[in-house]
Amino acid sequence: MSVPASGSTPATGQPRLVYAVAATSALGGLLFGYDTGIISSALLFLSRDFDLSSRQQEIVVSAILVGAMVGALGGGALSNRLGRRRIVAAVAVVFGVGAIAAALAPDTGSLIAARFVLGLSVGGASAMVPVYIAEMAPPGIRGRLMVLFQLMVAIGQLVAYVCGYLLAGSGGWRWMFALAVVPAVVLALGMTRLPESPRWLVEAGRVEEARRVLARLRRPEDDVDAEIAGIHAVQDRLPTNPWKELRKGWIRPALVAALGIAMFSQLTGINAVVYYAPTVLTDAGFGDSVALLTGIGIGVMLVAAGIAGTLLLDRVGRRRILLLLMPGSAIAMGVLALSFLPEQTSTAQQWVIVGALFAYIGLNGVSMQSVVWLLGPEILPLAVRGPATSLAALTLWGFDLLIAVTALSAVNSIGRTATFGLYALMNVLCIVFVVRYVPEPKGRSLEQVEQALRRPGRFVDNVAAADVPVRDAEDTGQAARR
């Protein structure tokens, strides 16, 4: 059965609702980016207002990450029971509450508590928004729509850096936190107008509703019945206890790949730069204004990397873009580490430091940071997608927390060169991991990837051998040329 969608975009023929789903839910990414990024600018001033030590600064930064771990774990479990859409809407409400609490915090303890509440929403968004988009999007454009989440994270971080610069000064950090209320309200209202995930609806036994949703999300020529049948084929094998299913051997290759990418997304050093770049640069001899402007430059690079990732991932592929760009990320981080020798930086050194920072952000952003939120929902099977994606998000936030609570302490104890040198080594180890364990789901449906996971043999090889469906005109043209 194929029911015409109510309006489609001329360029792609895809229904407008597909893009509305991605754009609205990806506002969770903007909030995620803003609330994790704003602390780098706010920290320069609230640390003086509250007279915070380096350890206390790390605790203020890390509180949001502890909350994110709880939110990621709880969000996945609740989404299996209540649905993806409701959880994303709830995330928006918690975002708003946490932002107001942080802005009004009278002391360090209250600020830490408010940051924990913000973390609950950040974790919930990181676990659920990519899953929601993955389950709604057609395979041919799934990659670019899911990377929109990471692009919105980057835009949120850029907005945070700009706001930090414009609101610089004692007390301005309160307005920095308060501004997050605006997109939180927009997200909450927007989610009330979007449909539920058709895959969740099938799992809940609401098959006709799922068929109606899919008809609105697909082109008139797409076979909705075939997609429903594919979901049923997977859904019929769903376990009663998905957490117990995670221990089964056939799921392990996908889980290893998803958790490993989540781990390396942090160990390669991105958030050490995002959280502490202004602080580290100030300590290295940069003035406050220059350090904050460099932060804006980092935000611009994150957005440019997000745009590039959106354009390239469905063309180049997830695995291939990692293998192409992560070596450059490792080199840039290595150059950054060496640029802090000697400790007293000259003007020429400062330019090298800024250049290496921007190169690292660009290369790591286009590759690792674009892939990390995309890969898990694409390769994890439906039976465990909610809890397993939560586990991947929990892993990401756990290692993010490790970076947040050790970065400044490491700089103070072993120096900037050794600290950034360790991050460069992690970039190299990430490349080895990708070669061994990460498959290429580009162009495959979620059901095809799951079938490859169930077959004997290496998961990476099985996915590579899966037939790639011809989904749109661009694919058709490529197939004809071959």
C-alpha positions in Angstrom: 0.0 0.0 0.0 1.4 3.4 -0.9 -0.5 6.5 0.2 0.6 9.9 -1.2 2.3 12.1 1.3 0.9 15.6 2.0 3.5 17.6 0.1 7.0 16.8 -0.9 10.2 18.7 -1.5 11.0 19.3 -5.2 14.7 18.6 -4.9 14.4 15.1 -3.4 10.8 14.0 -3.7 10.8 13.1 -0.1 7.8 14.2 2.0 8.2 17.5 3.9 7.3 15.7 7.1 10.5 13.7 7.0 12.5 16.9 7.2 10.2 18.4 9.8 10.8 15.4 12.0 14.5 15.7 11.6 14.7 19.5 12.1 12.3 19.7 15.1 13.7 16.8 17.0 17.3 17.9 16.2 16.6 21.0 18.4 17.4 18.6 21.2 20.9 18.6 19.7 21.1 22.4 19.7 20.2 22.4 23.4 22.7 19.6 24.0 25.4 21.6 22.3 24.5 24.9 24.0 24.3 23.5 27.5 27.6 21.6 27.2 29.4 24.4 25.4 28.3 27.4 27.4 30.2 26.3 30.5 33.6 27.0 28.8 32.7 30.7 28.6 30.7 30.9 31.8 33.5 29.2 33.7 35.9 32.1 33.3 33.5 34.4 35.2 31.5 32.2 37.6 34.8 30.7 38.9 35.8 34.2 39.9 32.3 35.1 41.3 32.2 31.8 43.4 36.1 31.7 43.9 36.3 28.1 42.5 39.5 26.0 42.6 40.5 23.9 39.5 38.9 20.9 41.2 35.7 22.8 41.9 35.6 24.0 38.2 35.9 20.3 37.1 33.0 19.4 39.4 30.8 22.2 38.0 31.6 21.1 34.4 31.2 17.4 35.2 27.8 17.6 37.0 26.0 17.8 33.7 27.8 14.7 32.5 26.8 12.7 35.6 23.2 13.7 34.9 23.7 12.8 31.3 24.7 9.3 32.2 21.5 8.9 34.3 19.4 10.5 31.6 20.8 8.3 28.8 20.2 5.1 30.7 16.7 6.1 31.8 15.7 7.6 28.5 16.2 4.4 26.6 14.3 2.3 29.1 11.4 4.7 29.2 11.2 5.0 25.4 10.5 1.3 25.0 7.5 1.8 27.3 6.2 5.2 26.4 7.5 5.8 22.9 10.3 7.9 21.4 8.2 11.1 20.8 7.0 11.4 24.4 10.5 11.1 25.8 12.0 13.7 23.4 9.1 16.1 24.5 9.9 15.4 28.2 13.5 16.1 27.5 12.6 19.6 26.3 10.7 20.3 29.5 13.6 19.2 31.7 16.0 21.3 29.6 13.9 24.4 30.4 13.7 23.7 34.1 17.4 23.0 34.4 18.3 26.2 32.5 16.2 28.4 34.8 17.7 26.7 37.9 21.2 27.2 36.7 20.6 30.9 35.9 19.2 31.5 39.4 21.7 29.4 41.4 22.8 31.4 44.5 25.9 29.2 45.3 28.1 26.5 44.0 26.0 23.6 45.4 22.8 24.9 43.7 24.7 25.4 40.4 26.0 21.8 40.6 22.5 20.5 41.2 21.0 22.5 38.3 23.8 21.3 36.0 22.9 17.7 37.0 19.2 18.4 36.1 20.4 19.8 32.7 22.4 16.6 32.3 19.3 14.4 32.6 17.9 16.2 29.6 21.2 16.2 27.7 21.5 12.4 28.2 17.9 11.8 27.2 18.4 13.8 24.0 21.6 12.0 23.1 20.0 8.6 23.6 16.6 9.3 21.9 16.8 11.9 19.2 19.1 9.9 17.0 17.0 6.8 17.4 13.8 8.7 16.7 15.3 10.2 13.5 16.8 6.8 12.4 13.4 5.0 12.8 11.6 7.7 10.8 14.0 8.4 7.9 14.2 6.6 4.5 17.5 4.6 4.2 18.7 6.8 1.2 18.8 10.0 3.3 19.0 8.6 6.8 22.6 9.5 7.2 22.3 13.2 6.3 19.2 13.5 8.5 20.8 11.9 11.5 24.0 14.0 11.1 21.6 17.0 11.4 21.6 16.1 15.1 25.3 16.5 15.4 25.2 19.7 13.2 22.7 21.1 15.7 25.0 20.2 18.5 27.7 22.1 16.8 25.4 25.1 16.1 24.4 25.0 19.8 28.1 25.1 20.8 28.8 28.0 18.4 25.8 30.0 19.8 27.1 29.3 23.3 30.6 30.7 22.4 29.0 33.8 20.8 26.7 34.4 23.8 29.7 33.8 26.1 31.6 36.5 24.3 28.7 39.0 24.2 27.8 38.4 27.8 31.3 38.4 29.2 31.7 39.9 32.7 30.7 39.2 36.3 27.1 37.9 36.5 26.8 37.6 32.7 27.0 33.8 33.1 23.4 33.8 34.5 22.1 35.1 31.2 24.2 32.6 29.4 22.4 29.7 31.1 18.9 31.3 31.0 18.9 31.7 27.2 18.5 27.9 26.8 14.9 28.2 27.8 13.9 29.6 24.4 14.8 26.6 22.2 13.6 24.2 24.9 10.1 25.7 24.6 10.2 25.5 20.8 11.2 21.8 21.0 8.5 20.9 23.5 5.8 22.6 21.3 7.2 21.1 18.1 7.2 17.6 19.3 3.4 17.7 20.1 2.8 18.0 16.3 5.0 15.1 15.2 4.1 11.4 14.8 5.4 8.5 16.8 8.1 6.2 15.4 6.4 3.6 13.2 8.9 0.9 14.4 7.8 1.6 18.0 4.2 1.5 16.9 4.6 -1.9 15.3 6.3 -3.2 18.5 3.4 -1.8 20.5 0.8 -3.6 18.3 -0.5 -0.5 16.6 0.2 -1.6 13.1 -2.4 0.4 11.2 -1.2 3.6 12.9 2.3 2.7 11.9 1.2 2.2 8.3 -0.4 5.6 8.3 2.7 7.2 9.7 4.9 5.5 7.2 2.6 6.6 4.3 3.2 10.2 5.4 6.9 9.7 5.7 7.5 7.9 2.3 7.2 8.8 -1.3 4.1 7.6 -3.3 6.2 5.0 -5.2 7.7 3.5 -2.0 6.3 0.2 -0.8 5.0 0.8 2.6 3.6 -2.7 3.0 7.1 -4.2 2.3 8.6 -1.9 4.9 6.0 -2.9 7.4 6.6 -6.6 6.6 10.4 -6.0 7.2 9.7 -4.4 10.6 7.4 -7.4 11.4 10.0 -9.9 10.4 12.4 -8.3 13.0 9.7 -7.5 15.5 8.5 -11.1 15.6 11.8 -12.0 17.2 11.7 -9.3 19.9 12.5 -10.5 23.4 10.5 -9.8 26.5 13.6 -8.6 28.3 15.8 -6.5 25.9 18.5 -5.9 28.6 19.0 -9.6 29.0 19.2 -9.9 25.2 22.3 -7.7 25.3 24.3 -10.5 26.7 23.7 -12.8 23.7 26.7 -13.5 21.4 25.0 -12.5 18.1 24.5 -8.9 19.3 28.0 -8.5 20.6 29.7 -7.3 17.4 27.3 -4.4 17.0 27.5 -3.6 20.6 31.3 -3.6 20.6 31.3 -1.3 17.5 28.7 1.1 19.0 30.3 1.3 22.4 33.8 1.6 21.0 33.0 4.5 18.8 31.2 6.2 21.8 34.3 5.7 23.9 36.8 7.0 21.3 34.6 10.0 20.5 35.6 11.3 23.9 39.1 9.8 24.4 40.3 11.5 21.2 40.0 14.8 23.1 37.2 16.8 21.5 35.5 17.9 24.8 38.8 18.7 26.5 39.0 21.4 23.8 35.3 22.4 23.9 35.1 22.6 27.8 38.5 24.0 28.6 40.0 25.8 25.6 39.5 29.3 26.9 40.9 28.3 30.3 43.9 26.5 28.9 44.6 29.3 26.4 44.4 32.0 29.2 46.8 30.0 31.3 49.1 29.8 28.3 49.4 33.5 28.0 46.3 34.4 25.8 44.2 37.3 27.1 40.5 36.7 28.1 39.2 38.4 24.9 41.5 36.4 22.6 40.7 33.2 24.4 36.9 33.8 24.0 37.3 34.8 20.4 39.3 31.6 19.8 36.3 29.8 21.4 34.0 31.4 18.8 36.4 30.2 16.1 36.2 26.6 17.5 32.4 26.9 17.4 32.5 28.0 13.8 34.8 25.1 13.0 32.3 22.7 14.7 29.5 24.0 12.6 31.5 23.8 9.4 32.5 20.3 10.3 28.8 19.4 11.0 27.8 20.8 7.6 30.6 18.9 5.8 29.6 15.7 7.7 26.0 16.2 6.6 27.0 16.5 3.0 29.6 13.7 3.0 28.4 10.8 5.1 25.8 9.5 2.7 28.3 9.9 -0.2 31.5 8.7 1.4 30.2 6.4 4.1 30.7 6.2 7.9 33.6 3.8 8.1 35.5 5.3 5.1 35.3 8.9 6.4 36.7 7.8 9.7 39.6 6.0 8.0 40.2 9.0 5.7 40.2 11.8 8.3 41.1 10.4 11.7 44.8 10.2 10.8 44.8 13.9 10.2 43.0 14.4 13.5 45.8 12.5 15.2 48.5 14.6 13.5 46.7 17.9 14.4 46.4 16.9 18.0 50.1 15.9 18.0 51.1 19.3 16.6 49.0 21.0 19.3 50.8 19.0 22.0 54.2 20.0 20.7 53.1 23.6 20.2 53.1 24.1 24.0 56.9 23.6 24.1 58.3 25.7 25.6 55.8 26.8 28.3 56.2 30.5 27.6 54.5 30.9 24.3 55.6 33.4 21.6 53.2 35.1 19.1 54.3 32.6 16.5 53.6 29.7 18.8 50.1 31.1 19.6 49.3 31.1 15.9 50.4 27.5 15.6 48.3 26.5 18.6 45.2 28.2 17.2 45.8 26.6 13.7 46.3 23.1 15.2 43.2 23.6 17.3 41.1 24.5 14.3 42.6 21.7 12.2 41.9 19.1 14.9 38.3 20.4 15.4 37.6 20.3 11.7 39.0 16.8 11.0 37.7 15.2 14.2 34.3 17.0 13.7 33.7 15.9 10.2 34.6 12.3 11.0 34.2 11.0 14.5 31.7 13.6 15.8 29.5 13.2 12.8 29.6 9.4 13.0 29.2 8.9 16.7 25.4 9.7 17.0 24.7 8.0 13.7 26.4 4.6 13.9 24.7 3.1 17.0 21.1 3.5 15.9 22.0 2.2 12.5 23.8 -1.0 13.5 22.0 -2.0 16.8 19.1 -4.4 16.2 15.5 -3.4 17.0 15.2 -5.8 19.8 17.7 -3.9 21.9 17.9 -0.6 20.1 16.4 1.5 22.9 18.5 0.1 25.8 21.6 -0.5 23.7 21.6 3.1 22.3 21.2 4.2 25.9 24.2 2.1 26.9 26.2 3.7 24.0 25.2 7.1 25.2 26.0 6.1 28.8 29.5 5.0 27.6 29.9 8.3 25.8 28.9 10.4 28.8 31.0 8.2 31.1 34.2 8.8 29.1 33.2 12.5 28.6 33.0 12.7 32.4 36.5 11.1 32.7 37.8 13.8 30.4 36.0 16.6 32.2 37.3 15.6 35.7 40.9 14.9 34.6 41.7 17.5 31.8 42.7 20.5 34.0 44.2 18.2 36.6 46.3 16.5 33.9 47.4 19.9 32.5 48.4 21.0 36.0 50.3 17.8 36.9 52.0 16.6 33.7 51.7 19.6 31.5 49.8 20.6 28.3 52.2 18.8 26.0 51.9 15.4 27.7 48.1 15.8 28.1 47.4 16.6 24.5 50.0 14.0 23.4 47.8 11.3 25.2 44.8 12.5 23.2 46.8 12.2 20.0 47.7 8.6 20.9 43.9 7.9 21.4 43.3 9.1 17.9 45.7 6.6 16.6 44.2 3.7 18.6 40.8 4.8 17.3 41.9 4.2 13.7 43.0 0.6 14.6 39.6 0.0 16.2 37.7 1.2 13.2 39.6 -1.1 10.9 38.8 -4.1 13.0 35.3 -3.6 14.3 33.3 -0.9 12.5 31.0 -1.9 9.6 29.7 0.3 6.8 25.9 0.7 7.0 25.7 3.3 4.2 22.7 2.6 2.0 21.5 -0.5 3.9 18.2 -0.5 5.6 18.1 -1.1 9.4 16.6 -4.5 8.7 19.4 -5.5 6.3 22.1 -4.5 8.8 20.3 -6.7 11.5 20.2 -9.6 9.1 23.9 -9.2 8.5 24.5 -9.2 12.2 22.6 -12.5 12.6 24.6 -14.3 9.9 27.8 -16.3 10.8 31.1 -14.7 10.1 32.5 -11.2 10.7 29.9 -8.5 11.1 32.0 -6.0 9.1 32.2 -8.4 6.2 28.6 -9.4 6.3 27.4 -5.8 6.2 29.8 -5.1 3.3 28.3 -8.1 1.4 24.7 -7.0 1.9 22.9 -5.8 -1.2 22.6 -2.0 -1.3 19.0 -1.0 -2.4 18.6 1.7 -5.1 16.5 4.3 -3.2 16.5 7.5 -5.2 17.5 9.1 -8.4 21.0 9.8 -7.4 21.5 6.1 -6.5 19.9 5.1 -9.7 22.3 7.3 -11.7 25.3 5.8 -9.9 24.0 2.3 -10.5 23.5 3.0 -14.2 27.1 4.3 -14.5 28.4 1.2 -12.8 
